[in-house]
């Protein structure tokens, strides 16, 4: 069964360390840079082009707050 929105848990976010992007759903992504820095991204399309909005670092923005910010950004785009 496929998982939808809210794929990540707070524990997973804390434990992930491999560089890359991890989807939470609804356009929200956790990005881990090569140096280990973690940040939240909201990915969307505008005029047929992929865009990304940085929502803040994991150290300052919790998973719940990142989900709120992504929902607000999504509503603004609509």
Backbone as XML, in Angstrom:
<?xml version="1.0"?>
<chain id="A" units="angstrom">
  <residue number="1" name="UNK">
    <atom name="N" x="0.847" y="-1.169" z="0.000"/>
    <atom name="CA" x="0.000" y="0.000" z="0.000"/>
    <atom name="C" x="0.897" y="1.237" z="0.000"/>
  </residue>
  <residue number="2" name="UNK">
    <atom name="N" x="0.610" y="2.196" z="-0.872"/>
    <atom name="CA" x="1.395" y="3.421" z="-0.971"/>
    <atom name="C" x="1.056" y="4.346" z="0.195"/>
  </residue>
  <residue number="3" name="UNK">
    <atom name="N" x="2.078" y="5.037" z="0.662"/>
    <atom name="CA" x="1.877" y="6.008" z="1.730"/>
    <atom name="C" x="1.728" y="7.386" z="1.117"/>
  </residue>
  <residue number="4" name="UNK">
    <atom name="N" x="0.871" y="8.203" z="1.652"/>
    <atom name="CA" x="0.620" y="9.531" z="1.105"/>
    <atom name="C" x="1.369" y="10.606" z="1.860"/>
  </residue>
  <residue number="5" name="UNK">
    <atom name="N" x="0.648" y="11.622" z="2.240"/>
    <atom name="CA" x="1.221" y="12.745" z="2.971"/>
    <atom name="C" x="1.624" y="12.287" z="4.372"/>
  </residue>
  <residue number="6" name="UNK">
    <atom name="N" x="2.571" y="12.964" z="4.952"/>
    <atom name="CA" x="3.108" y="12.671" z="6.290"/>
    <atom name="C" x="3.829" y="11.329" z="6.315"/>
  </residue>
  <residue number="7" name="UNK">
    <atom name="N" x="4.756" y="11.156" z="5.390"/>
    <atom name="CA" x="5.527" y="9.924" z="5.304"/>
    <atom name="C" x="6.627" y="9.853" z="6.347"/>
  </residue>
  <residue number="8" name="UNK">
    <atom name="N" x="7.192" y="11.003" z="6.700"/>
    <atom name="CA" x="8.308" y="11.027" z="7.645"/>
    <atom name="C" x="7.796" y="11.175" z="9.079"/>
  </residue>
  <residue number="9" name="UNK">
    <atom name="N" x="8.573" y="10.675" z="10.020"/>
    <atom name="CA" x="8.284" y="10.903" z="11.432"/>
    <atom name="C" x="9.406" y="11.766" z="11.986"/>
  </residue>
  <residue number="10" name="UNK">
    <atom name="N" x="9.174" y="12.374" z="13.128"/>
    <atom name="CA" x="10.199" y="13.216" z="13.755"/>
    <atom name="C" x="11.447" y="12.398" z="14.079"/>
  </residue>
  <residue number="11" name="UNK">
    <atom name="N" x="11.253" y="11.149" z="14.465"/>
    <atom name="CA" x="12.386" y="10.278" z="14.785"/>
    <atom name="C" x="13.212" y="9.985" z="13.529"/>
  </residue>
  <residue number="12" name="UNK">
    <atom name="N" x="12.528" y="9.733" z="12.405"/>
    <atom name="CA" x="13.236" y="9.486" z="11.147"/>
    <atom name="C" x="14.053" y="10.709" z="10.736"/>
  </residue>
  <residue number="13" name="UNK">
    <atom name="N" x="13.459" y="11.886" z="10.870"/>
    <atom name="CA" x="14.151" y="13.128" z="10.507"/>
    <atom name="C" x="15.426" y="13.270" z="11.335"/>
  </residue>
  <residue number="14" name="UNK">
    <atom name="N" x="15.344" y="12.981" z="12.615"/>
    <atom name="CA" x="16.511" y="13.088" z="13.490"/>
    <atom name="C" x="17.580" y="12.049" z="13.138"/>
  </residue>
  <residue number="15" name="UNK">
    <atom name="N" x="17.168" y="10.863" z="12.722"/>
    <atom name="CA" x="18.118" y="9.776" z="12.467"/>
    <atom name="C" x="18.703" y="9.763" z="11.063"/>
  </residue>
  <residue number="16" name="UNK">
    <atom name="N" x="18.027" y="10.367" z="10.105"/>
    <atom name="CA" x="18.540" y="10.363" z="8.734"/>
    <atom name="C" x="19.830" y="11.179" z="8.654"/>
  </residue>
  <residue number="17" name="UNK">
    <atom name="N" x="20.812" y="10.655" z="7.921"/>
    <atom name="CA" x="22.068" y="11.385" z="7.778"/>
    <atom name="C" x="22.652" y="11.286" z="6.377"/>
  </residue>
  <residue number="18" name="UNK">
    <atom name="N" x="22.151" y="10.371" z="5.547"/>
    <atom name="CA" x="22.676" y="10.202" z="4.197"/>
    <atom name="C" x="22.219" y="11.378" z="3.324"/>
  </residue>
  <residue number="19" name="UNK">
    <atom name="N" x="23.152" y="12.057" z="2.633"/>
    <atom name="CA" x="22.774" y="13.192" z="1.783"/>
    <atom name="C" x="21.741" y="12.795" z="0.731"/>
  </residue>
  <residue number="20" name="UNK">
    <atom name="N" x="20.798" y="13.699" z="0.497"/>
    <atom name="CA" x="19.753" y="13.461" z="-0.490"/>
    <atom name="C" x="18.489" y="14.196" z="-0.110"/>
  </residue>
  <residue number="21" name="UNK">
    <atom name="N" x="17.411" y="13.898" z="-0.825"/>
    <atom name="CA" x="16.113" y="14.502" z="-0.542"/>
    <atom name="C" x="15.126" y="13.408" z="-0.176"/>
  </residue>
  <residue number="22" name="UNK">
    <atom name="N" x="14.348" y="13.667" z="0.861"/>
    <atom name="CA" x="13.388" y="12.693" z="1.373"/>
    <atom name="C" x="12.013" y="13.344" z="1.400"/>
  </residue>
  <residue number="23" name="UNK">
    <atom name="N" x="11.054" y="12.704" z="0.728"/>
    <atom name="CA" x="9.712" y="13.258" z="0.569"/>
    <atom name="C" x="8.831" y="12.977" z="1.780"/>
  </residue>
  <residue number="24" name="UNK">
    <atom name="N" x="8.117" y="14.010" z="2.220"/>
    <atom name="CA" x="7.122" y="13.853" z="3.273"/>
    <atom name="C" x="5.719" y="13.874" z="2.674"/>
  </residue>
  <residue number="25" name="UNK">
    <atom name="N" x="5.611" y="14.330" z="1.434"/>
    <atom name="CA" x="4.316" y="14.426" z="0.773"/>
    <atom name="C" x="3.809" y="15.854" z="0.764"/>
  </residue>
  <residue number="26" name="UNK">
    <atom name="N" x="2.906" y="16.154" z="-0.132"/>
    <atom name="CA" x="2.327" y="17.494" z="-0.207"/>
    <atom name="C" x="3.326" y="18.556" z="-0.634"/>
  </residue>
  <residue number="27" name="UNK">
    <atom name="N" x="4.413" y="18.143" z="-1.291"/>
    <atom name="CA" x="5.425" y="19.095" z="-1.746"/>
    <atom name="C" x="6.522" y="19.367" z="-0.732"/>
  </residue>
  <residue number="28" name="UNK">
    <atom name="N" x="6.422" y="18.793" z="0.463"/>
    <atom name="CA" x="7.422" y="19.013" z="1.506"/>
    <atom name="C" x="8.534" y="17.978" z="1.405"/>
  </residue>
  <residue number="29" name="UNK">
    <atom name="N" x="9.779" y="18.447" z="1.407"/>
    <atom name="CA" x="10.954" y="17.586" z="1.299"/>
    <atom name="C" x="11.967" y="17.938" z="2.382"/>
  </residue>
  <residue number="30" name="UNK">
    <atom name="N" x="12.625" y="16.927" z="2.883"/>
    <atom name="CA" x="13.765" y="17.108" z="3.775"/>
    <atom name="C" x="15.004" y="16.975" z="2.902"/>
  </residue>
  <residue number="31" name="UNK">
    <atom name="N" x="15.844" y="18.000" z="2.913"/>
    <atom name="CA" x="17.075" y="17.959" z="2.130"/>
    <atom name="C" x="18.259" y="17.853" z="3.072"/>
  </residue>
  <residue number="32" name="UNK">
    <atom name="N" x="19.126" y="16.882" z="2.813"/>
    <atom name="CA" x="20.345" y="16.725" z="3.601"/>
    <atom name="C" x="21.523" y="16.960" z="2.663"/>
  </residue>
  <residue number="33" name="UNK">
    <atom name="N" x="22.318" y="17.977" z="2.962"/>
    <atom name="CA" x="23.473" y="18.333" z="2.132"/>
    <atom name="C" x="24.643" y="17.403" z="2.438"/>
  </residue>
  <residue number="34" name="UNK">
    <atom name="N" x="25.659" y="17.462" z="1.593"/>
    <atom name="CA" x="26.837" y="16.608" z="1.779"/>
    <atom name="C" x="27.488" y="16.808" z="3.141"/>
  </residue>
  <residue number="35" name="UNK">
    <atom name="N" x="27.486" y="18.018" z="3.645"/>
    <atom name="CA" x="28.084" y="18.309" z="4.947"/>
    <atom name="C" x="27.225" y="17.869" z="6.123"/>
  </residue>
  <residue number="36" name="UNK">
    <atom name="N" x="26.019" y="17.387" z="5.839"/>
    <atom name="CA" x="25.139" y="16.907" z="6.900"/>
    <atom name="C" x="24.076" y="17.900" z="7.331"/>
  </residue>
  <residue number="37" name="UNK">
    <atom name="N" x="24.097" y="19.118" z="6.747"/>
    <atom name="CA" x="23.076" y="20.109" z="7.105"/>
    <atom name="C" x="21.718" y="19.673" z="6.586"/>
  </residue>
  <residue number="38" name="UNK">
    <atom name="N" x="20.713" y="19.835" z="7.430"/>
    <atom name="CA" x="19.346" y="19.431" z="7.068"/>
    <atom name="C" x="18.472" y="20.673" z="6.955"/>
  </residue>
  <residue number="39" name="UNK">
    <atom name="N" x="17.662" y="20.725" z="5.900"/>
    <atom name="CA" x="16.734" y="21.838" z="5.737"/>
    <atom name="C" x="15.451" y="21.339" z="5.083"/>
  </residue>
  <residue number="40" name="UNK">
    <atom name="N" x="14.402" y="22.142" z="5.252"/>
    <atom name="CA" x="13.099" y="21.826" z="4.682"/>
    <atom name="C" x="12.903" y="22.580" z="3.383"/>
  </residue>
  <residue number="41" name="UNK">
    <atom name="N" x="12.375" y="21.891" z="2.359"/>
    <atom name="CA" x="12.063" y="22.502" z="1.076"/>
    <atom name="C" x="10.599" y="22.281" z="0.752"/>
  </residue>
  <residue number="42" name="UNK">
    <atom name="N" x="10.008" y="23.272" z="0.125"/>
    <atom name="CA" x="8.683" y="23.106" z="-0.458"/>
    <atom name="C" x="8.891" y="23.156" z="-1.961"/>
  </residue>
  <residue number="43" name="UNK">
    <atom name="N" x="8.609" y="22.058" z="-2.659"/>
    <atom name="CA" x="8.803" y="21.982" z="-4.109"/>
    <atom name="C" x="7.442" y="22.099" z="-4.791"/>
  </residue>
  <residue number="44" name="UNK">
    <atom name="N" x="7.425" y="22.887" z="-5.876"/>
    <atom name="CA" x="6.184" y="23.124" z="-6.608"/>
    <atom name="C" x="6.511" y="23.462" z="-8.049"/>
  </residue>
  <residue number="45" name="UNK">
    <atom name="N" x="5.476" y="23.568" z="-8.886"/>
    <atom name="CA" x="5.643" y="23.980" z="-10.272"/>
    <atom name="C" x="4.925" y="25.294" z="-10.496"/>
  </residue>
  <residue number="46" name="UNK">
    <atom name="N" x="5.586" y="26.196" z="-11.227"/>
    <atom name="CA" x="5.000" y="27.481" z="-11.566"/>
    <atom name="C" x="5.350" y="27.762" z="-13.022"/>
  </residue>
  <residue number="47" name="UNK">
    <atom name="N" x="4.345" y="28.012" z="-13.827"/>
    <atom name="CA" x="4.538" y="28.243" z="-15.260"/>
    <atom name="C" x="5.286" y="27.090" z="-15.924"/>
  </residue>
  <residue number="48" name="UNK">
    <atom name="N" x="4.999" y="25.870" z="-15.490"/>
    <atom name="CA" x="5.594" y="24.688" z="-16.090"/>
    <atom name="C" x="7.032" y="24.408" z="-15.682"/>
  </residue>
  <residue number="49" name="UNK">
    <atom name="N" x="7.564" y="25.160" z="-14.735"/>
    <atom name="CA" x="8.945" y="24.963" z="-14.296"/>
    <atom name="C" x="8.970" y="24.558" z="-12.823"/>
  </residue>
  <residue number="50" name="UNK">
    <atom name="N" x="9.868" y="23.640" z="-12.506"/>
    <atom name="CA" x="10.015" y="23.189" z="-11.122"/>
    <atom name="C" x="10.682" y="24.291" z="-10.297"/>
  </residue>
  <residue number="51" name="UNK">
    <atom name="N" x="10.168" y="24.521" z="-9.107"/>
    <atom name="CA" x="10.693" y="25.540" z="-8.192"/>
    <atom name="C" x="10.823" y="24.924" z="-6.806"/>
  </residue>
  <residue number="52" name="UNK">
    <atom name="N" x="11.628" y="25.562" z="-5.976"/>
    <atom name="CA" x="11.771" y="25.119" z="-4.590"/>
    <atom name="C" x="11.869" y="26.337" z="-3.682"/>
  </residue>
  <residue number="53" name="UNK">
    <atom name="N" x="11.206" y="26.264" z="-2.554"/>
    <atom name="CA" x="11.229" y="27.325" z="-1.557"/>
    <atom name="C" x="11.809" y="26.729" z="-0.274"/>
  </residue>
  <residue number="54" name="UNK">
    <atom name="N" x="12.845" y="27.341" z="0.247"/>
    <atom name="CA" x="13.446" y="26.856" z="1.489"/>
    <atom name="C" x="12.586" y="27.338" z="2.653"/>
  </residue>
  <residue number="55" name="UNK">
    <atom name="N" x="12.193" y="26.408" z="3.521"/>
    <atom name="CA" x="11.343" y="26.742" z="4.664"/>
    <atom name="C" x="12.145" y="26.933" z="5.943"/>
  </residue>
  <residue number="56" name="UNK">
    <atom name="N" x="13.403" y="26.523" z="5.939"/>
    <atom name="CA" x="14.274" y="26.723" z="7.095"/>
    <atom name="C" x="15.021" y="25.463" z="7.471"/>
  </residue>
  <residue number="57" name="UNK">
    <atom name="N" x="16.006" y="25.618" z="8.348"/>
    <atom name="CA" x="16.789" y="24.462" z="8.791"/>
    <atom name="C" x="16.003" y="23.617" z="9.797"/>
  </residue>
  <residue number="58" name="UNK">
    <atom name="N" x="16.320" y="22.346" z="9.843"/>
    <atom name="CA" x="15.645" y="21.421" z="10.756"/>
    <atom name="C" x="15.869" y="21.835" z="12.213"/>
  </residue>
  <residue number="59" name="UNK">
    <atom name="N" x="17.020" y="22.449" z="12.487"/>
    <atom name="CA" x="17.315" y="22.862" z="13.865"/>
    <atom name="C" x="16.372" y="23.960" z="14.352"/>
  </residue>
  <residue number="60" name="UNK">
    <atom name="N" x="15.799" y="24.751" z="13.422"/>
    <atom name="CA" x="14.918" y="25.850" z="13.805"/>
    <atom name="C" x="13.450" y="25.594" z="13.481"/>
  </residue>
  <residue number="61" name="UNK">
    <atom name="N" x="13.183" y="24.682" z="12.535"/>
    <atom name="CA" x="11.811" y="24.416" z="12.089"/>
    <atom name="C" x="11.496" y="22.944" z="12.309"/>
  </residue>
  <residue number="62" name="UNK">
    <atom name="N" x="10.529" y="22.675" z="13.170"/>
    <atom name="CA" x="10.135" y="21.291" z="13.442"/>
    <atom name="C" x="9.384" y="20.713" z="12.245"/>
  </residue>
  <residue number="63" name="UNK">
    <atom name="N" x="9.212" y="19.416" z="12.251"/>
    <atom name="CA" x="8.467" y="18.743" z="11.194"/>
    <atom name="C" x="7.038" y="19.279" z="11.129"/>
  </residue>
  <residue number="64" name="UNK">
    <atom name="N" x="6.401" y="19.449" z="12.265"/>
    <atom name="CA" x="5.022" y="19.940" z="12.293"/>
    <atom name="C" x="4.939" y="21.361" z="11.718"/>
  </residue>
  <residue number="65" name="UNK">
    <atom name="N" x="5.880" y="22.213" z="12.089"/>
    <atom name="CA" x="5.893" y="23.591" z="11.589"/>
    <atom name="C" x="6.190" y="23.608" z="10.088"/>
  </residue>
  <residue number="66" name="UNK">
    <atom name="N" x="7.079" y="22.736" z="9.629"/>
    <atom name="CA" x="7.383" y="22.647" z="8.196"/>
    <atom name="C" x="6.142" y="22.234" z="7.413"/>
  </residue>
  <residue number="67" name="UNK">
    <atom name="N" x="5.369" y="21.313" z="7.966"/>
    <atom name="CA" x="4.129" y="20.894" z="7.303"/>
    <atom name="C" x="3.135" y="22.054" z="7.224"/>
  </residue>
  <residue number="68" name="UNK">
    <atom name="N" x="3.061" y="22.855" z="8.288"/>
    <atom name="CA" x="2.179" y="24.025" z="8.284"/>
    <atom name="C" x="2.620" y="25.025" z="7.220"/>
  </residue>
  <residue number="69" name="UNK">
    <atom name="N" x="3.926" y="25.303" z="7.179"/>
    <atom name="CA" x="4.450" y="26.265" z="6.205"/>
    <atom name="C" x="4.233" y="25.782" z="4.772"/>
  </residue>
  <residue number="70" name="UNK">
    <atom name="N" x="4.398" y="24.492" z="4.543"/>
    <atom name="CA" x="4.183" y="23.928" z="3.202"/>
    <atom name="C" x="2.711" y="24.057" z="2.813"/>
  </residue>
  <residue number="71" name="UNK">
    <atom name="N" x="1.808" y="23.809" z="3.749"/>
    <atom name="CA" x="0.371" y="23.926" z="3.471"/>
    <atom name="C" x="0.003" y="25.376" z="3.158"/>
  </residue>
  <residue number="72" name="UNK">
    <atom name="N" x="0.591" y="26.321" z="3.896"/>
    <atom name="CA" x="0.340" y="27.748" z="3.651"/>
    <atom name="C" x="0.849" y="28.146" z="2.272"/>
  </residue>
  <residue number="73" name="UNK">
    <atom name="N" x="2.050" y="27.694" z="1.912"/>
    <atom name="CA" x="2.626" y="28.008" z="0.609"/>
    <atom name="C" x="1.784" y="27.410" z="-0.514"/>
  </residue>
  <residue number="74" name="UNK">
    <atom name="N" x="1.312" y="26.202" z="-0.314"/>
    <atom name="CA" x="0.476" y="25.539" z="-1.307"/>
    <atom name="C" x="-0.825" y="26.306" z="-1.508"/>
  </residue>
  <residue number="75" name="UNK">
    <atom name="N" x="-1.431" y="26.755" z="-0.408"/>
    <atom name="CA" x="-2.679" y="27.515" z="-0.485"/>
    <atom name="C" x="-2.451" y="28.851" z="-1.197"/>
  </residue>
  <residue number="76" name="UNK">
    <atom name="N" x="-1.328" y="29.487" z="-0.951"/>
    <atom name="CA" x="-0.994" y="30.744" z="-1.602"/>
    <atom name="C" x="-0.844" y="30.560" z="-3.107"/>
  </residue>
  <residue number="77" name="UNK">
    <atom name="N" x="-0.239" y="29.449" z="-3.521"/>
    <atom name="CA" x="-0.063" y="29.176" z="-4.947"/>
    <atom name="C" x="-1.380" y="28.956" z="-5.670"/>
  </residue>
  <residue number="78" name="UNK">
    <atom name="N" x="-2.346" y="28.373" z="-4.967"/>
    <atom name="CA" x="-3.643" y="28.084" z="-5.584"/>
    <atom name="C" x="-4.432" y="29.366" z="-5.698"/>
  </residue>
</chain>
